[in-house]
Amino acid sequence: MAILTAGGLAPCLSSSIGCLIHEYTKADPKVEIICYIGGYKGLLKGESVKVDKRTREHALDLLKFGGSAIGNSRVKLTNVKDCVKRGLVKEGQDPQKVAADQLVKDGVDVLHTIGGDDTNTAAADLAKFLKANGYDLTVVGLPKTIDNDVYPIRQSLGAWTAAENGANYFANVVAEHSANPRMLIVHEVMGRNCGWLTVATAIAYRRKLADMPFLPGLGLTMDKRDIHAVYIPEAKFNAKKEAARLKKVMDKLGNVNIFVSEGACVPTIIKEMEARGEEVPRDAFGHPKLDKVNVGQWFARQFGEMLGAEKTLVQKSGYYSRAAAPIDRDIALIRKCAAKAVKCAFARQGGVIGEDENKGGELRACEFERIKGGKPYDVKSAEYLSLLKAIGQN
C-alpha cells in the first residue's frame, strides 16, 4: 500500500497519513506501507520511504502537526509538456504510464491519494488509465481542500480548521484599526472559485467577537472590530453602492473591515491586467496564479479611494490557516474517513471517501467520474443571508 499527498496544504494532510497508517496497522500489521515523497513528483521519480515500526506505533502523533510529513507538489499527470519541462519524465514518455510502472515496480496494489479536486482528478485519470491498460491496482482518495468545493463531497477534510484559524488570525490583525484614523483593512481568505471558507471564517470570527468583554466608555466597541462587508466569487455586488454604504461606516467608526475571497472578481481583474498588456501566469492545471492577480490589493485600491481611507492594510490568512494542525471537529471526520478508506481498500473499491451529498450524506467511496472541483457556495443558505443581515450588507 502507498500514500501520497498533493496540491496545496490543508490542516488534514499529516493527520490523514497518520490515521491511514494507524488503521492499516490495526487491521493487518503485515501490510507494507510506503509513502511517496513530494506527491506525484515523488511517484514519477520513484522517491519513497517505507513506514517503519516506530512510525506505526506513533502514527497518531501526526494529528498534532500541520503540513504534510511527506511533502506535496502540484503535478498533473496528463500535462505531458509540463512534466517533461520539469524533468519529471523524459521526452516521449507518458507520465501516467511512468507512474503506473513505478507503482508496479514498488509492488503497490492500493494507492491512497490525499488532496483536493486537482489531486483527485489526477487520481481519477490515473485510475482510468490503470483499468484501461490492465494494471491491477486500486486508487482510494481522501478529499483535502480548505475551499470545501469538491463535488459530491459534503465536507472536505481540514476546512473547518482553516476557518477557525483564519478567524484567530484576523482577531489580531483587526487591532490595527486603532493604529491609524480612517483605516481600511482587507482580509483576503483563500477560495479560488468558492466562498465557503470566507463565509465560514467570517462566522467563526464574529462568534469569537461576541464573547469579548468590550468597554464602550473607552471606545472599545464591537462595531469597530466587526466585519463590514464580505465578498465572494458567487455573489455579485454594485461597487458604487457598496462604497457609498461603507463610506458611511468609515465616517461613523473611523475604520472599515472587509473579508474577501481570493477568487472574488478575478475575471474582472484579469481583463484589466490583459488590457494593460500584462501576462497572467498560470499553474500546471491552467489556473491563474492568484498571488499575481492579487485580489486583496485590488479591493484595497478600489475601495480605499472611494471611502477616503488614509491608510489601507491587506492581510492574507491563507498560509497561516492552511498549515494548522486540525481541530477536534476535523480530527473526528479525518479518523472516520481514514477508517472507511482502509475498509474500501481491502474490498478493492476505488473512489474518493466522503459524505456523499447525493446519497443522503452516506460515508462512501464516491466514484471518481463524479469528482470535480469548483462547487459553488450556496448564496441562498440561511447562514450566509444571516451573516449579511448582521453586518448590514443587503
C-alpha positions in Angstrom: 0.0 0.0 0.0 1.2 3.5 -0.8 0.2 7.0 0.3 0.9 10.4 -1.3 -0.3 13.9 -0.6 -0.5 16.6 -3.3 -1.6 20.1 -4.1 -1.7 23.0 -1.6 -1.6 22.4 2.1 -4.6 21.8 4.3 -5.0 21.0 8.1 -5.5 17.3 7.4 -2.6 16.0 5.5 -0.2 14.8 8.2 -3.3 13.7 10.2 -4.7 11.7 7.3 -1.3 10.0 6.8 -1.2 9.1 10.5 -4.8 7.8 10.6 -4.3 5.7 7.5 -1.1 4.1 8.9 -2.9 3.5 12.2 -5.9 1.9 10.6 -3.8 -0.4 8.4 -1.6 -1.4 11.4 -4.7 -2.2 13.4 -6.4 -4.1 10.6 -3.3 -6.0 9.4 0.2 -5.1 10.7 1.7 -7.2 8.0 0.6 -4.8 5.2 3.7 -3.0 4.0 3.2 0.8 3.7 5.3 3.2 1.6 4.9 6.9 1.2 5.9 8.8 -1.9 7.9 11.9 -1.2 6.5 15.1 -2.7 3.3 13.8 -4.2 3.0 12.8 -7.8 6.5 14.2 -8.4 7.9 11.5 -6.0 5.8 8.8 -7.7 7.2 9.8 -11.1 10.8 9.9 -9.8 10.4 6.7 -7.7 11.2 8.5 -4.4 9.5 6.9 -1.4 10.1 5.9 2.2 9.0 2.7 3.9 6.9 3.2 7.1 8.9 1.7 9.9 7.8 0.1 13.2 8.3 3.2 15.3 6.2 5.3 12.9 3.4 2.7 13.0 3.4 2.8 16.8 3.3 6.6 17.0 1.2 7.2 13.8 -1.5 9.2 15.7 1.1 11.7 16.9 0.7 13.1 13.4 -2.6 14.5 14.5 -0.7 17.2 16.3 1.0 18.5 13.1 0.0 20.7 10.2 1.6 20.5 6.8 2.4 17.2 5.1 5.0 14.9 6.7 5.9 13.5 3.3 5.7 16.7 1.2 3.4 17.9 -1.6 3.8 19.1 -5.2 1.5 20.3 -8.0 1.8 17.8 -10.9 -0.8 17.0 -13.5 0.0 13.6 -15.0 -1.9 14.4 -18.2 0.0 17.6 -18.7 2.9 15.9 -20.6 4.6 19.1 -21.7 4.8 20.4 -18.1 6.1 17.0 -16.8 8.8 17.0 -19.4 9.7 20.6 -18.8 10.1 20.0 -15.1 12.3 16.9 -15.7 9.8 14.5 -14.2 9.7 12.3 -17.3 11.7 12.1 -20.5 10.7 13.4 -23.9 8.3 10.8 -25.5 7.3 9.2 -22.2 3.7 9.2 -20.9 3.6 10.4 -17.3 0.7 8.1 -16.5 2.5 5.1 -17.7 5.6 6.1 -15.9 3.5 6.4 -12.7 1.8 3.1 -13.3 5.1 1.3 -14.0 6.6 2.7 -10.8 3.6 1.5 -8.7 4.1 -2.0 -10.2 7.8 -1.8 -9.6 7.2 -0.9 -6.0 4.6 -3.7 -5.6 1.8 -1.3 -4.8 -1.7 -2.7 -5.1 -3.5 0.2 -3.3 -2.7 3.9 -3.7 -4.1 6.4 -1.3 -4.1 10.0 -2.6 -4.8 12.8 -0.2 -5.7 16.0 -2.0 -8.2 18.4 -3.4 -10.1 18.5 -6.7 -6.9 18.6 -8.8 -5.2 15.8 -6.9 -8.3 13.6 -7.0 -9.0 14.4 -10.7 -5.4 13.3 -11.4 -6.1 10.2 -9.3 -9.3 9.6 -11.4 -7.3 9.9 -14.6 -4.7 7.5 -13.3 -7.3 5.0 -12.1 -8.9 5.1 -15.6 -5.5 4.6 -17.2 -4.7 1.7 -14.9 -8.0 0.0 -15.7 -7.8 0.6 -19.4 -4.2 -0.8 -19.5 -4.7 -3.9 -17.3 -3.0 -2.7 -14.2 -4.3 -4.5 -11.1 -4.3 -1.5 -8.7 -6.9 0.3 -6.7 -6.9 4.1 -6.0 -8.6 5.4 -2.9 -8.6 9.2 -2.3 -9.3 11.4 0.6 -10.8 14.9 0.0 -8.5 17.7 1.1 -9.3 21.3 0.3 -9.9 24.2 2.6 -12.2 25.7 -0.1 -14.7 22.9 0.6 -15.7 22.9 -3.0 -15.5 19.2 -4.2 -18.5 17.5 -5.8 -20.2 15.5 -4.4 -18.4 15.7 -1.0 -20.3 17.4 1.7 -17.4 18.4 3.9 -13.7 18.4 2.9 -11.1 17.4 5.4 -9.4 20.4 7.1 -11.9 23.1 6.0 -13.4 23.6 9.5 -9.9 24.1 10.9 -8.9 26.6 8.3 -11.9 28.7 9.1 -11.2 28.7 12.8 -7.6 29.6 12.3 -8.5 32.4 9.8 -10.7 33.8 12.5 -7.9 33.7 15.0 -5.6 35.4 12.6 -8.0 38.3 12.0 -8.7 38.7 15.7 -5.2 40.1 16.0 -5.0 41.9 12.6 -8.2 43.8 13.3 -6.5 45.7 16.2 -4.5 47.6 13.5 -7.6 49.7 13.0 -6.5 51.6 16.1 -3.1 52.5 14.6 -4.4 55.0 12.1 -7.5 57.1 11.5 -9.8 56.1 8.6 -8.3 52.7 8.2 -9.4 50.2 5.6 -8.4 46.6 6.5 -8.9 43.9 3.8 -8.7 40.3 5.0 -8.1 38.1 1.9 -9.2 34.5 2.5 -8.4 31.5 0.3 -11.1 30.3 -2.1 -10.4 30.3 -5.8 -14.0 29.5 -7.0 -15.9 29.1 -3.8 -16.7 31.5 -1.0 -17.4 28.8 1.6 -14.1 29.4 3.6 -14.6 33.2 3.6 -18.1 32.9 4.9 -17.2 30.2 7.5 -14.2 32.3 8.6 -16.4 35.4 9.0 -19.0 33.4 11.0 -16.3 31.9 13.2 -14.7 35.3 13.8 -18.0 37.0 14.7 -18.7 34.1 17.1 -15.4 34.9 18.9 -16.1 38.6 18.8 -19.5 38.1 20.5 -17.7 36.6 23.6 -15.3 39.6 24.0 -15.8 41.9 27.1 -15.9 45.3 25.4 -15.6 48.7 27.2 -17.6 51.3 25.3 -16.5 54.0 27.8 -13.0 53.9 26.2 -14.3 53.5 22.7 -13.6 49.8 22.8 -16.7 48.6 20.9 -17.7 45.6 18.9 -18.7 47.6 15.8 -15.1 48.8 15.2 -13.8 45.2 15.2 -16.8 43.8 13.4 -16.8 42.8 9.7 -18.5 45.4 7.5 -18.5 43.5 4.2 -18.0 40.0 2.8 -17.3 39.5 -0.9 -17.2 36.0 -2.5 -16.9 34.7 -6.1 -20.6 33.6 -6.3 -22.1 36.9 -5.3 -22.3 40.0 -7.5 -22.3 43.4 -6.0 -22.6 47.1 -7.1 -19.2 48.7 -6.3 -20.5 52.2 -6.2 -23.5 51.3 -4.0 -21.3 49.3 -1.6 -18.7 52.2 -1.5 -21.5 54.6 -0.5 -22.6 52.2 2.2 -19.1 51.6 3.5 -18.2 55.3 3.4 -21.0 55.9 6.0 -19.4 53.2 8.2 -16.0 54.8 7.8 -17.3 58.3 8.6 -19.1 56.9 11.7 -16.5 54.5 13.1 -13.2 55.7 11.6 -12.4 52.3 10.1 -13.8 49.6 7.8 -13.0 45.8 7.8 -13.6 43.7 4.7 -13.4 39.9 4.2 -12.8 38.9 0.6 -12.3 35.5 -1.2 -9.1 35.4 -3.2 -11.2 34.4 -6.2 -13.7 37.3 -6.0 -13.8 39.5 -9.1 -10.9 37.5 -10.7 -12.3 37.7 -14.2 -12.6 41.5 -14.0 -9.1 41.8 -12.6 -7.6 39.6 -15.3 -9.4 41.6 -18.0 -7.8 44.8 -16.6 -4.4 43.2 -16.5 -4.6 41.9 -20.0 -5.8 45.3 -21.2 -2.6 46.8 -19.8 -0.6 44.2 -21.7 0.3 42.1 -18.6 0.5 38.3 -18.9 -1.4 36.3 -16.3 0.8 33.4 -15.2 -0.9 30.0 -14.8 -0.1 26.8 -13.0 0.1 23.2 -14.4 -3.6 22.9 -14.2 -4.3 26.1 -16.1 -5.4 28.1 -13.1 -4.4 31.8 -12.9 -1.8 32.2 -10.2 -3.8 34.2 -7.6 -0.8 35.7 -5.9 -0.1 37.5 -9.1 -3.8 38.5 -9.6 -3.8 39.8 -6.0 -7.4 40.3 -5.3 -6.9 41.9 -1.9 -4.8 44.7 -3.2 -7.4 45.3 -6.0 -10.1 45.7 -3.4 -7.9 48.0 -1.3 -7.3 50.2 -4.3 -10.9 50.2 -5.4 -12.5 51.0 -2.0 -9.6 52.9 -0.4 -10.1 55.9 -2.7 -13.9 55.8 -2.6 -14.0 55.6 1.2 -11.4 58.3 1.7 -9.2 55.9 3.6 -6.0 57.4 4.9 -4.4 54.0 5.1 -5.2 50.6 3.7 -3.9 47.3 5.0 -4.2 43.9 3.2 -3.6 40.8 5.1 -3.9 37.2 3.9 -4.6 34.4 6.3 -4.3 31.5 3.9 -0.8 30.3 4.7 -1.4 30.6 8.4 -4.7 28.8 8.4 -3.9 26.0 5.9 -0.8 24.9 7.7 -2.5 24.4 11.1 -3.0 21.1 12.9 -6.6 20.0 12.8 -9.2 20.9 15.5 -11.2 18.2 17.2 -14.1 18.5 14.8 -11.9 17.8 11.8 -10.0 15.1 13.6 -13.2 13.2 14.1 -14.0 13.4 10.4 -10.5 12.5 9.3 -10.4 9.4 11.5 -13.9 8.3 10.2 -12.8 8.8 6.6 -9.5 7.1 7.1 -11.2 4.0 8.6 -13.6 3.9 5.7 -10.7 4.3 3.2 -8.9 1.3 4.6 -12.1 -0.8 4.5 -12.7 0.2 0.9 -9.0 -0.6 0.1 -9.3 -4.2 1.5 -12.5 -4.6 -0.6 -10.7 -3.2 -3.6 -13.3 -0.5 -4.0 -11.8 2.7 -5.5 -13.1 6.3 -5.3 -12.9 9.3 -3.0 -14.0 8.8 0.6 -16.5 11.3 1.8 -20.1 12.0 2.8 -21.9 11.8 -0.5 -24.4 14.7 -0.8 -26.3 12.9 -3.5 -26.8 9.8 -1.3 -28.1 11.3 1.9 -24.7 12.1 3.3 -23.6 8.4 3.3 -19.9 8.0 4.0 -18.7 6.0 1.0 -16.2 5.8 -1.8 -17.6 8.3 -4.3 -17.0 7.3 -7.9 -14.0 9.1 -9.5 -16.0 10.2 -12.5 -18.3 12.2 -10.2 -15.4 14.0 -8.5 -14.7 17.6 -9.7 -13.9 20.9 -8.1 -15.5 24.3 -8.3 -18.6 23.5 -6.3 -20.1 27.0 -5.7 -21.2 28.2 -2.3 -24.9 28.4 -1.8 -25.6 32.2 -1.5 -29.2 31.4 -0.6 -28.2 29.5 2.5 -29.6 30.7 5.8 -26.1 31.1 7.4 -25.0 33.4 4.5 -28.1 35.5 4.5 -28.0 35.8 8.3 -24.4 37.0 8.1 -25.1 39.7 5.5 -28.1 40.9 7.6 -26.0 41.0 10.7 -23.3 43.2 9.1 -25.7 45.4 7.2 -24.8 44.2 3.7 -28.0 43.6 1.7 
